[in-house]
Amino acid sequence: MTTKPISPSVTLFLVITTVIFFSLTTVVHGLGSASTIAISSSTNTICGIIAGETNQRIECYINDGNTKRNIVIQPNISFESISGGRNFFCGLRSGGISFLCWNSESLQSKRIYFNQTVSLKDLTVGDDQVCAIENGSNLVRCWWRGGNEQNPYLSPSNEERFQLITSGRGFSCGILMSNGNVKCWGVNNSIVMQIENGFRNFSMSSLVAGDSHVCGLNSTGFLFCKGNNDQGQLNVPFNSTAAEFSGLALGVSHSCAIRRTNGSVVCWGSEEFSSNGLESLSFESIVAGLNFTCGLTTRNFSIVCWGPGWSMNTTAGMDLPLPKIIPGPCTQASCSSCGIYPDSENLCSGSGNICKPCQVDIAIPPPPPLALPPSPPPVVSPPPRSSWIARNRGLLVFAIIGSVGIFSGFVTIIYCIWTGICCWNHKKIHNSVQPTITGGGNGNASQMNSGPFTPPFSRSSTIRRQSSRAMRRQRSGTSSKHADRAEEFTFSELAAATNNFSMEYKIGAGSFGTVYKGKLPDGREVAIKRGETGPRTKKFQEKESAFQSELAFLSRLHHKHLVGLVGFCEEKDERLLVYEYMKNGAIYDHIHSKNNVDQNSSVLNSWKMRIKVSLDAARGIEYLHNYAVPPIIHRDIKSSNILLDATWTARVSDFGLSLLGPETDREYMPTKAAGTVGYMDPEYYGLNVLTAKSDVYGLGVVLLELLTGRRAIFRNEEDGGSPISVVDYAVPKIKAEELDKILDARVGAPDINEAEAVELVAYTAVHCVNMEGRERPSMIDIVANLERALAICDESHGSISSATFSIRSE
């Protein structure tokens, strides 16, 4: 059987069509996604991301009747995109790790999401909902602004992954990555079904939502609109052609589009809506409010608004009194595929480039008519090879380039699948603060939902450091109580160092012993813990056990966030341990001292410093759980066991109750409960089942102490002086988003960045003190969250500098 050769013209058509198809379907930048300009219609507020400054801050122009004013929003924070709703707008921070929203009347800010691991893109605001796409997984997450306990605005299924999304009144739609089809969801079911059914047979490359209708370009560049058409907003101009439009903006009863050829705008729908007077203007992008539209001009990156709802008493086309706006997000990407905007470096003030959106001019010739040959053609000798190549050189080059491109794409897909880079990540990340949390079981998300925004509160997958598995089984030293690194002292030497254990040398007490400050003959300052003396009774046995435990553990543990062991003494009934001296005492001493009355009373009276010592302590516990072999469970984590050295570095101390832990996180140990009231894991206390999560609970209590300034158990003046735990006092307020009501007043109100960091610490603490151990995070997660919180503070203030202390990170 012979195969009929394909003519060069048909080959050219197929190659061109294939290249155009791939070019269109790989563009994932939605025209209806977040922009650098946004409108909140209820107050005629127009906002933009300012160009030419170090921070890509937001500035808004408010035109509500007689009031016309400019408002600067978060001048110290950089944003990559913004999106507006009916009476609020939101901004996605540079890098996509968090976003904030503002009420357009009061301009009060609220951070909705923060996660340094899972970043977002395509932030879209509808009537009362906010949605975004997770980078990497392409899952969509939505948040509701209704303030109800239950979130009525659900996110799409985890089985659906999106190229881009857009939001309207009570609904959102997106383009599926799998086939380019349109998928909608929301509380407005009638419009959801109407729009989704209208686009059922289309493969789309862009999509933009209005109040109750949606428009978009299909994969061949034609514009289609579906949904409500009561004022002709679906009636696309009859003379539109393929690839005529490049940008869209939709309101309640109108639609507007940017012409690709010259950047001019055409609008249709409501008879009152007109773009007259704008014929000479070229636009980079446009956005719509309910009944007016604004655009970013190409001439000078200014904003111009028009429409019946625009109350400004000026002629159409007059620039708003806002600084120059960036035409796209400033990014560190190379922009190699589509190039960069002219003067991009100055627009971003040296902090990146603005990439041009990829656009493909479509010119698809009709295919040649296919006619059946009347009879087999006569055999004709082919022309000389050189003559054929000369006539078809252009086609040959084009075919070779196209083949190389398709082959490269195929190889990339194979590599992507082989290495796992493209494997979808099913992590659910849509908390308001989004601490990195690990655990089993099904948490009740509604328990955490309250306030003006009600984000779902769920656990994410564990974040594992790349080196943790390699280091987990490295042994840190011998377990012998007479370790090489521990010096053996005589009792007389230690008695002389403490003036015969004088009370004036007493600095504290640990498990089964009193701690004294001492000075060795060589000048070293040390802390000496002397076990209680007495006959060989149960008390002596407990003292002996604590002594052996600390000596065994500390002689093989060496970490900057654990108090170091210097030596020991074991004579007759005397058991003494010698530690490094911690000059600045315990965290407990600072936050619960009667002398701590205002912000100047302690170095710890700053939010950054409290987060920093929390992180230090967490790193010490993380070392015990994940890097000591076998793992170690401390069993007595509390603020009085976290000490501060001369540089204000926090270190975990007192290993008298510590036990060797199980080899895996899922194992547990049936052990008689021990610890300190107020810090003890309720699961461990009630069931006598010990896991590493018991230490996590204790650390959670310490975090709450640092946030509130309250003891683990204290008398609540608001309840007639009845005893209450800091957990019962603080957790309900944090869940109700009333954190500001319980923060330690001696530290002062946190600034905007500190507020984000403090809230992240608070939600992490809430997870740490869950009743069930499986619902608590691992120490790796906690360290990651506290590192992020400290980094947020650094964004606000830079590094702490003082003559009395220094901060050093690992």
C-alpha positions in Angstrom: 0.0 0.0 0.0 1.4 3.3 -1.0 1.0 6.6 0.8 0.0 9.7 -1.1 2.5 12.5 -0.5 1.2 15.7 1.1 1.6 18.8 -0.9 3.9 21.6 0.3 1.0 24.0 0.7 -0.9 21.6 3.0 2.3 21.0 5.0 2.8 24.7 5.4 -0.8 25.1 6.6 -0.5 22.3 9.1 2.8 23.6 10.5 1.5 27.2 10.8 -1.7 26.0 12.5 0.3 23.8 14.9 2.7 26.5 15.8 -0.2 29.0 16.3 -2.2 26.5 18.4 0.8 25.8 20.7 1.5 29.5 21.0 -2.0 30.3 22.0 -2.6 27.5 24.4 0.6 27.9 26.4 -0.2 31.5 27.3 -1.5 31.4 30.9 -1.6 35.1 31.7 -5.3 35.8 32.1 -6.6 39.1 30.8 -9.1 39.1 33.6 -6.6 38.4 36.3 -5.2 40.8 38.8 -3.8 43.9 37.3 -1.7 46.9 38.4 -4.8 49.0 38.6 -8.1 48.3 40.5 -11.5 49.8 41.1 -13.7 49.7 44.2 -17.0 51.0 42.9 -18.9 51.8 46.0 -16.7 54.8 46.8 -15.3 55.4 43.3 -11.8 54.4 44.5 -9.2 53.8 41.9 -5.8 52.4 43.0 -2.6 51.7 41.2 0.9 50.3 41.9 3.3 53.2 41.7 6.3 53.0 39.3 9.8 54.4 39.7 10.2 53.7 43.5 12.1 51.1 45.4 8.9 49.7 46.8 6.1 49.1 44.4 3.6 50.6 46.8 -0.1 51.2 46.2 -1.7 54.7 46.0 -5.4 55.4 45.6 -7.5 58.2 44.3 -10.9 58.6 46.0 -13.7 60.4 44.1 -16.8 60.0 46.3 -18.9 63.1 45.5 -17.4 66.2 47.0 -14.4 64.4 48.4 -11.4 64.0 46.1 -8.2 62.9 47.7 -5.1 60.7 47.3 -4.3 58.0 49.9 -1.0 56.2 50.1 -1.4 52.5 51.0 1.3 50.5 52.8 4.3 52.6 51.6 6.8 50.1 52.9 5.5 47.0 51.1 5.9 46.0 47.5 3.0 44.6 45.6 2.9 42.8 42.2 -0.9 43.1 41.5 -4.2 44.4 42.9 -7.8 43.6 42.3 -11.0 45.4 43.3 -14.5 44.5 44.4 -17.7 46.3 45.2 -16.5 47.9 48.5 -13.0 46.5 49.0 -9.8 45.8 47.2 -6.9 43.4 47.7 -3.2 43.5 46.9 -0.8 40.5 46.3 2.6 41.2 47.7 5.7 40.8 45.5 6.6 37.2 45.3 3.0 36.1 45.9 3.6 34.9 49.5 0.8 36.9 51.0 -2.0 39.3 50.2 -3.8 42.1 52.1 -7.3 43.6 51.6 -8.7 47.0 52.5 -12.2 48.3 53.1 -12.6 51.1 50.5 -14.4 53.3 53.0 -12.2 53.1 56.1 -9.1 51.8 54.3 -8.5 49.5 57.2 -6.1 46.7 56.1 -6.5 43.0 56.8 -3.9 40.4 55.9 -5.8 37.3 54.6 -3.0 35.0 53.6 0.7 34.4 54.3 2.7 31.4 53.3 6.4 31.7 52.3 6.4 28.2 50.8 3.2 28.3 48.7 2.9 31.5 46.7 -0.1 32.8 44.8 -0.9 34.3 41.5 -3.9 35.7 39.6 -5.6 37.2 42.7 -9.2 38.2 41.7 -11.8 40.0 43.7 -15.5 39.6 43.1 -18.5 41.0 45.1 -17.7 39.3 48.4 -15.1 36.7 47.5 -11.3 36.6 46.8 -9.8 33.8 44.8 -6.2 33.0 43.8 -4.2 30.3 42.1 -1.4 28.5 43.9 1.9 28.6 42.1 3.1 25.1 41.2 -0.1 23.2 41.9 -2.4 25.5 40.0 -5.1 24.8 42.5 -7.6 27.6 43.2 -8.3 28.8 46.7 -11.1 31.2 47.7 -11.9 33.3 50.7 -15.2 34.7 51.7 -15.9 38.2 53.0 -19.4 37.6 54.4 -18.4 37.2 58.0 -20.4 34.0 58.5 -19.2 31.1 60.6 -19.3 28.8 57.6 -17.7 29.7 54.4 -20.5 29.7 51.7 -18.1 30.3 48.9 -16.3 27.0 48.3 -13.1 26.6 46.4 -13.1 24.3 43.3 -12.2 20.7 43.6 -8.6 19.6 44.1 -8.9 17.6 40.9 -9.2 20.8 38.8 -6.3 22.9 37.9 -6.5 26.3 36.3 -4.5 28.4 33.8 -6.3 31.6 35.1 -9.3 32.7 37.0 -11.7 35.7 37.1 -14.4 36.8 39.6 -17.8 38.4 39.2 -20.8 39.0 41.6 -21.2 35.8 43.6 -19.3 33.6 41.1 -15.9 32.9 39.7 -14.7 31.2 36.6 -11.5 29.8 35.3 -9.9 28.1 32.3 -8.9 24.5 33.0 -5.4 23.5 32.2 -6.4 20.1 30.8 -8.5 21.2 27.9 -9.1 25.0 27.9 -12.7 24.6 29.0 -14.4 27.1 31.3 -15.3 26.0 34.8 -17.4 28.2 37.1 -18.3 28.1 40.8 -19.9 30.3 43.5 -23.1 31.1 45.4 -24.9 32.5 42.3 -25.8 29.1 40.9 -28.0 30.3 38.1 -25.3 32.5 36.5 -22.7 29.8 37.1 -24.6 27.3 35.0 -25.6 29.9 32.4 -22.0 30.9 31.8 -20.5 27.4 32.0 -23.1 26.0 29.6 -22.5 29.0 27.2 -18.8 28.2 26.9 -19.2 24.4 26.9 -18.0 23.9 23.4 -15.1 26.4 23.5 -11.4 26.1 24.2 -10.5 29.5 25.7 -7.2 31.4 26.1 -8.5 34.3 28.2 -11.5 35.1 30.4 -12.8 38.2 32.2 -15.9 38.4 34.4 -18.3 41.3 34.8 -21.2 41.7 37.2 -23.1 38.8 35.7 -21.5 38.0 32.3 -18.1 36.8 31.1 -16.1 37.5 27.9 -13.0 35.9 26.6 -10.9 35.0 23.6 -11.0 31.4 22.3 -7.9 29.5 21.2 -8.2 31.0 17.7 -8.5 34.6 18.9 -12.2 35.3 18.5 -14.1 37.1 21.2 -17.1 35.5 22.8 -19.4 36.7 25.7 -21.8 34.6 27.7 -24.2 35.3 30.6 -26.7 38.1 31.3 -27.5 40.2 28.2 -30.3 42.5 29.4 -28.5 45.6 28.0 -26.6 44.1 25.1 -23.3 43.6 27.0 -22.8 40.3 25.1 -23.3 41.8 21.7 -19.7 41.9 20.5 -19.2 44.4 17.6 -20.3 42.6 14.4 -17.2 43.5 12.5 -14.7 42.0 15.0 -12.2 39.6 13.6 -9.8 37.0 14.9 -7.1 38.4 17.3 -8.6 41.9 17.1 -8.7 42.4 20.8 -6.0 42.1 23.5 -7.6 43.3 26.7 -11.1 43.3 28.3 -13.0 45.0 31.1 -16.6 44.2 32.1 -19.0 46.0 34.4 -22.7 45.5 35.2 -24.2 46.4 31.8 -21.2 47.1 29.6 -18.1 45.5 28.1 -15.0 47.2 26.8 -12.0 45.8 24.9 -8.6 47.1 23.7 -7.9 46.8 20.0 -4.7 45.0 19.4 -3.7 47.1 16.4 -3.5 50.6 18.1 -4.4 50.1 21.7 -7.7 52.1 21.4 -10.8 51.1 23.3 -14.2 50.1 22.0 -17.2 49.6 24.4 -20.7 48.1 23.9 -23.8 47.3 26.0 -25.6 50.1 27.9 -26.6 53.0 25.7 -25.3 55.4 28.3 -21.9 53.9 28.2 -19.6 55.4 25.6 -15.9 55.7 24.9 -16.3 58.9 22.8 -13.3 61.2 23.3 -10.9 58.4 23.8 -10.2 57.7 20.2 -6.7 59.2 20.3 -5.6 57.3 23.4 -3.8 54.0 23.5 -4.1 51.7 26.6 -1.9 49.1 28.2 -4.7 47.6 30.3 -8.3 48.4 31.4 -10.4 47.5 34.4 -14.1 48.1 35.1 -16.3 49.2 38.0 -20.0 48.7 38.1 -20.8 51.4 35.6 -17.5 53.0 34.6 -14.1 51.9 33.3 -10.5 53.0 33.8 -7.5 52.4 31.7 -3.7 52.7 32.0 -2.5 54.9 29.1 0.5 54.0 27.0 1.7 57.6 26.6 2.7 58.2 30.2 1.3 55.3 32.3 -1.4 57.6 33.8 -5.0 56.5 34.6 -8.0 57.7 32.6 -11.7 56.9 33.6 -14.9 57.2 31.7 -18.6 56.1 31.9 -21.9 57.2 33.4 -20.9 56.1 36.9 -17.7 58.3 36.9 -18.7 61.4 38.8 -15.6 63.4 38.1 -16.7 66.7 36.5 -14.2 66.6 33.7 -14.2 65.6 30.2 -13.4 62.0 29.3 -9.7 61.4 28.9 -8.4 63.6 31.7 -5.6 62.0 33.7 -6.3 61.1 37.3 -4.0 62.9 39.8 -2.0 59.7 40.5 1.8 59.1 40.0 3.0 57.0 37.1 1.7 53.4 37.4 3.7 50.3 36.4 2.2 48.4 33.4 3.0 45.0 34.8 4.5 43.3 37.9 8.2 43.9 38.5 9.9 40.4 38.3 13.3 38.9 38.4 12.5 36.8 35.4 14.6 37.2 32.3 11.6 38.0 30.0 13.4 36.1 27.3 10.3 34.8 25.5 8.4 38.0 24.9 10.8 40.8 25.8 10.6 43.6 28.4 8.9 47.0 28.4 11.0 49.9 27.4 12.5 51.7 30.4 11.6 48.8 32.5 14.6 49.2 34.8 13.5 52.8 35.7 9.9 51.8 36.1 10.9 49.1 38.6 13.6 51.3 40.2 16.2 48.6 39.6 14.2 45.9 41.4 13.4 43.8 38.4 12.0 44.0 34.9 8.4 44.2 33.5 7.8 41.5 31.0 5.7 42.2 27.9 2.6 40.0 27.7 3.0 37.3 25.0 0.7 38.0 22.1 0.4 36.1 18.8 -0.8 37.7 15.6 -3.1 35.1 14.0 -3.4 34.9 10.3 -4.7 31.5 9.4 -5.1 30.9 5.6 -7.9 28.7 4.5 -6.8 25.1 3.7 -6.4 24.3 0.1 -9.4 22.3 -1.4 -8.9 18.6 -1.3 -9.9 17.0 -4.6 -9.7 13.4 -5.5 -7.3 12.8 -8.4 -9.1 11.5 -11.5 -6.4 9.0 -12.3 -3.0 8.0 -11.1 -0.5 10.6 -12.2 2.1 9.6 -14.7 5.5 8.9 -13.4 7.6 11.9 -13.8 11.3 12.2 -12.9 11.9 14.4 -9.9 13.7 17.7 -10.6 17.3 17.9 -9.6 17.7 18.0 -5.8 19.4 21.4 -5.8 16.5 22.9 -7.8 13.9 21.5 -5.3 15.8 22.8 -2.3 16.1 26.2 -3.9 12.4 26.4 -4.5 11.4 25.1 -1.0 14.3 26.5 1.1 11.9 28.7 3.1 9.5 25.9 3.8 12.3 23.6 4.8 13.8 26.1 7.3 10.3 26.7 8.7 9.6 23.0 9.0 13.0 22.3 10.7 12.5 25.1 13.2 9.0 23.9 14.0 10.1 20.3 14.4 12.9 21.3 16.7 10.4 23.3 18.8 7.9 20.5 19.0 10.7 18.0 19.8 12.1 20.3 22.5 8.6 20.6 24.0 8.2 16.8 24.0 11.6 16.3 25.7 10.7 18.9 28.3 7.4 17.2 29.1 9.2 13.8 29.4 11.9 15.3 31.7 9.3 17.1 33.7 7.3 13.9 34.3 10.5 11.8 34.9 11.9 14.2 37.6 8.6 14.8 39.3 8.7 18.6 38.8 5.3 18.6 37.3 3.7 16.3 39.8 0.7 18.1 41.2 0.9 19.1 44.8 -2.3 18.5 46.8 -1.5 20.7 49.7 -4.5 22.7 51.0 -3.2 26.1 52.0 -5.9 28.7 52.6 -5.5 29.9 56.1 -5.7 33.6 57.1 -2.2 33.4 58.4 -1.3 30.1 56.9 1.2 28.7 59.4 2.9 25.6 58.2 1.1 22.8 60.0 1.4 19.0 59.9 -0.9 16.5 61.6 -3.5 13.9 61.0 -7.2 13.9 61.6 -9.9 16.2 60.4 -9.8 19.6 62.0 -13.0 21.6 62.1 -12.2 24.6 59.9 -15.2 26.5 61.0 -13.9 26.8 64.5 -11.3 29.2 63.3 -13.5 31.3 61.1 -14.7 34.6 62.3 -14.4 38.3 61.6 -14.8 40.2 58.4 -13.0 37.6 56.4 -13.5 33.9 57.0 -10.6 31.9 55.5 -10.7 28.1 55.8 -8.2 27.1 58.5 -6.6 23.7 57.6 -3.3 22.0 58.0 -0.7 21.9 55.3 1.7 19.2 54.4 5.0 19.0 56.3 7.8 21.2 55.1 10.9 19.1 55.3 14.3 20.8 55.0 16.5 19.2 52.4 19.2 18.3 54.8 17.0 16.9 57.6 16.9 13.3 56.3 20.7 13.2 55.8 21.4 14.7 59.3 18.7 12.8 61.2 20.8 9.8 61.8 24.1 11.5 62.5 25.2 10.7 66.0 26.1 13.7 68.2 28.3 11.9 70.7 28.6 9.2 73.3 25.8 8.4 75.7 28.2 7.5 78.5 27.8 9.5 81.6 31.5 10.0 81.9 31.8 11.6 78.4 35.1 12.9 77.3 33.7 16.5 77.0 32.3 16.6 80.6 34.9 17.5 83.3 34.7 15.7 86.7 34.8 18.1 89.7 35.3 17.4 93.4 32.5 18.5 95.8 35.0 20.8 97.5 35.8 22.6 94.3 32.2 23.4 93.6 31.5 24.3 97.2 34.3 26.8 97.0 33.0 28.2 93.7 29.6 29.0 95.3 30.8 30.2 98.8 29.7 26.9 100.2 26.3 27.1 98.3 25.4 30.4 99.9 21.9 31.7 99.3 23.3 34.9 97.8 24.6 32.7 95.0 21.3 31.0 94.4 19.9 31.9 90.9 17.1 29.4 90.5 15.8 25.8 90.7 15.5 23.0 88.3 14.1 19.5 88.4 15.1 18.0 91.8 17.8 20.6 92.5 18.8 24.2 93.3 20.9 26.2 90.9 23.8 28.5 92.1 26.1 30.8 90.2 29.7 29.9 90.7 33.1 30.9 89.6 35.8 28.3 88.9 39.4 28.8 89.8 40.3 29.5 86.1 37.8 32.4 86.1 34.9 30.7 84.2 31.4 31.7 85.4 29.2 28.6 85.6 25.8 27.5 86.9 25.9 24.7 89.3 22.8 22.6 90.0 22.9 20.6 93.3 20.5 17.8 93.7 18.5 17.7 97.0 20.4 15.8 99.7 18.9 13.1 101.8 18.7 9.4 102.6 18.2 6.7 100.0 14.5 7.2 99.7 12.2 7.7 96.7 13.4 11.3 96.6 17.0 10.3 96.3 16.1 7.8 93.6 14.4 10.6 91.7 17.4 12.9 92.1 19.7 10.1 90.9 17.5 9.5 87.9 17.4 13.2 87.0 21.2 13.5 87.5 21.9 10.5 85.3 19.5 11.7 82.7 21.0 15.1 82.3 24.5 13.8 82.4 23.8 11.2 79.7 22.0 13.6 77.4 24.0 16.8 77.8 27.3 15.0 77.5 26.4 14.1 73.9 24.3 17.1 72.8 26.1 20.2 71.5 23.9 22.9 70.0 23.9 26.7 70.2 20.3 26.6 71.5 20.9 24.0 74.2 22.6 25.0 77.5 26.0 23.3 77.4 27.3 20.9 80.1 30.7 21.8 81.6 31.1 19.0 84.0 29.7 17.0 87.0 30.4 15.8 90.5 29.4 12.5 92.0 30.5 11.9 95.6 28.6 9.8 98.1 25.1 11.2 98.1 26.0 14.4 96.3 25.0 14.8 92.7 26.0 18.1 91.0 26.0 19.3 87.4 28.0 22.2 86.1 26.5 24.2 83.1 27.5 27.2 81.1 26.3 30.3 82.9 23.4 32.1 81.2 23.9 35.7 82.1 20.5 37.0 81.3 18.4 34.5 83.1 15.2 32.8 82.0 12.5 34.1 79.6 10.1 33.7 82.6 12.1 36.1 84.6 11.7 38.9 82.0 8.1 38.6 81.0 6.7 37.8 84.5 8.9 40.0 86.7 7.2 42.6 88.8 9.8 45.1 87.7 8.7 44.7 84.1 6.3 47.6 83.9 6.8 49.3 80.6 8.6 48.9 77.2 12.0 50.1 78.6 12.0 47.5 81.4 13.4 44.6 79.4 15.2 43.9 76.2 12.4 41.3 75.6 9.8 44.1 75.4 9.9 44.2 71.6 7.9 41.9 69.3 10.9 41.2 67.1 13.0 40.1 70.2 10.2 37.9 71.5 9.8 36.2 68.2 13.6 35.8 68.0 13.9 34.0 71.3 10.9 31.9 70.4 12.7 30.8 67.3 15.9 30.1 69.3 14.0 27.8 71.6 12.2 26.1 68.8 15.5 25.4 67.1 16.8 23.8 70.2 13.8 21.5 70.6 13.9 20.7 66.8 17.5 19.5 67.3 16.3 17.2 70.1 13.5 15.7 68.0 15.1 15.5 64.6 18.9 15.4 64.8 19.7 13.7 68.1 20.0 9.9 67.7 18.0 8.4 69.3 15.5 11.4 69.4 15.0 13.0 72.8 11.7 14.2 74.3 12.4 17.0 76.9 9.1 16.6 78.8 9.4 19.9 80.7 9.4 22.7 78.1 8.4 26.0 79.9 9.5 29.6 80.0 11.7 29.1 83.1 13.6 26.4 81.3 14.5 28.6 78.4 17.5 30.6 79.3 19.2 33.6 77.7 23.0 33.9 77.4 25.1 37.1 77.3 24.2 37.7 73.6 20.4 37.2 74.3 20.5 33.9 72.5 17.8 31.6 74.0 18.8 28.0 75.0 16.8 25.1 76.3 17.8 23.8 79.7 17.0 21.2 82.4 17.0 17.7 81.0 16.2 16.0 84.3 12.9 14.7 83.0 14.0 14.0 79.5 13.6 10.6 77.9 14.8 8.9 74.7 12.0 9.2 72.2 10.8 6.7 69.6 12.6 6.4 66.2 9.6 7.6 64.2 7.0 10.3 64.6 4.2 7.9 64.7 5.4 5.8 67.6 4.5 6.6 71.2 5.6 5.7 74.6 3.3 4.6 77.5 5.0 6.6 80.3 3.8 8.0 83.6 3.1 11.7 83.2 5.6 14.2 84.5 6.1 17.9 83.9 4.8 21.3 85.1 1.2 22.2 85.6 0.0 24.6 82.8 2.6 23.3 80.4 1.8 19.6 80.4 0.2 18.0 77.3 -3.4 17.2 78.3 -3.2 14.0 76.1 -0.1 12.9 77.9 -1.5 13.8 81.3 -4.8 12.0 80.7 -3.6 8.9 78.8 0.0 8.6 80.0 1.0 8.4 76.3 4.2 10.4 75.5 5.2 11.6 72.0 7.3 14.4 70.7 4.1 16.4 70.4 4.1 16.8 74.2 7.0 19.1 73.8 5.2 21.0 71.1 2.3 21.7 73.5 4.7 23.1 76.1 6.3 25.4 73.5 2.8 26.5 72.4 2.2 27.6 76.0 5.5 29.5 76.0 4.5 31.3 72.8 1.2 32.3 74.4 3.1 33.6 77.4 5.3 35.8 75.1 2.3 37.1 73.2 0.1 37.9 76.2 2.6 38.5 79.0 0.5 36.2 81.2 1.7 33.2 83.2 0.8 29.6 82.2 -1.8 29.7 85.0 -2.9 33.1 86.4 -5.9 34.7 88.1 -8.2 36.3 85.6 -9.3 39.7 86.9 -12.2 39.7 84.4 -13.6 36.6 86.0 -13.4 37.6 89.7 -9.9 36.4 90.1 -10.5 32.8 89.2 -7.5 30.8 88.0 -7.3 30.3 84.3 -4.8 28.9 81.9 -3.2 31.1 79.3 -4.4 28.5 76.7 -8.1 29.0 77.7 -7.6 32.7 77.9 -5.8 33.4 74.6 -6.9 30.7 72.1 -10.6 31.8 71.9 -9.5 35.4 71.3 -7.1 34.4 68.6 -9.7 32.2 66.8 -12.1 35.2 67.0 -9.5 37.4 65.4 -9.3 39.5 68.5 -5.5 39.1 69.0 -5.0 42.8 69.7 -7.1 42.5 72.8 -4.7 40.1 74.5 -1.3 41.3 73.4 1.2 42.3 76.1 0.6 46.1 76.4 4.2 46.5 77.8 5.6 45.7 74.3 3.3 48.2 72.5 1.1 47.8 69.5 2.9 46.1 66.6 3.4 48.0 63.3 1.9 46.6 60.1 4.7 44.1 59.4 5.1 43.2 63.0 1.3 42.6 63.1 1.7 40.0 60.4 4.5 38.3 62.2 2.7 38.4 65.6 -0.4 36.9 64.0 1.6 34.1 62.4 3.1 33.3 65.8 -0.3 33.4 67.4 -1.9 30.9 64.9 1.2 28.7 65.2 0.7 28.7 69.0 -3.0 27.8 68.6 -2.1 24.7 66.6 0.6 23.8 69.1 -1.9 23.6 72.0 -4.5 21.5 70.2 -5.9 18.9 72.5 -4.8 16.0 70.3 -1.1 15.5 69.6 -1.8 14.4 66.0 -3.3 17.8 65.3 -0.2 19.7 66.4 2.6 20.7 64.1 6.1 19.2 64.0 9.0 21.2 65.3 10.3 21.5 61.7 7.0 23.3 60.8 7.2 25.5 63.9 10.8 26.6 63.2 9.8 27.4 59.6 6.9 29.5 60.8 9.0 31.4 63.3 11.7 32.0 60.7 9.1 33.5 58.4 7.7 35.7 61.3 11.2 37.0 62.1 11.8 37.6 58.4 8.7 39.7 58.3 9.9 41.8 61.2 13.3 42.3 59.3 11.4 43.7 56.4 10.0 46.4 58.7 13.0 47.3 60.8 16.1 45.6 59.4 18.4 43.9 61.9 18.3 44.6 65.6 21.4 46.4 66.7 22.3 47.2 70.3 25.3 47.5 72.4 24.0 45.0 74.9 23.0 42.1 72.7 23.4 40.7 69.2 21.3 38.4 67.0 22.9 35.7 65.1 21.1 33.2 62.8 22.2 29.7 62.0 
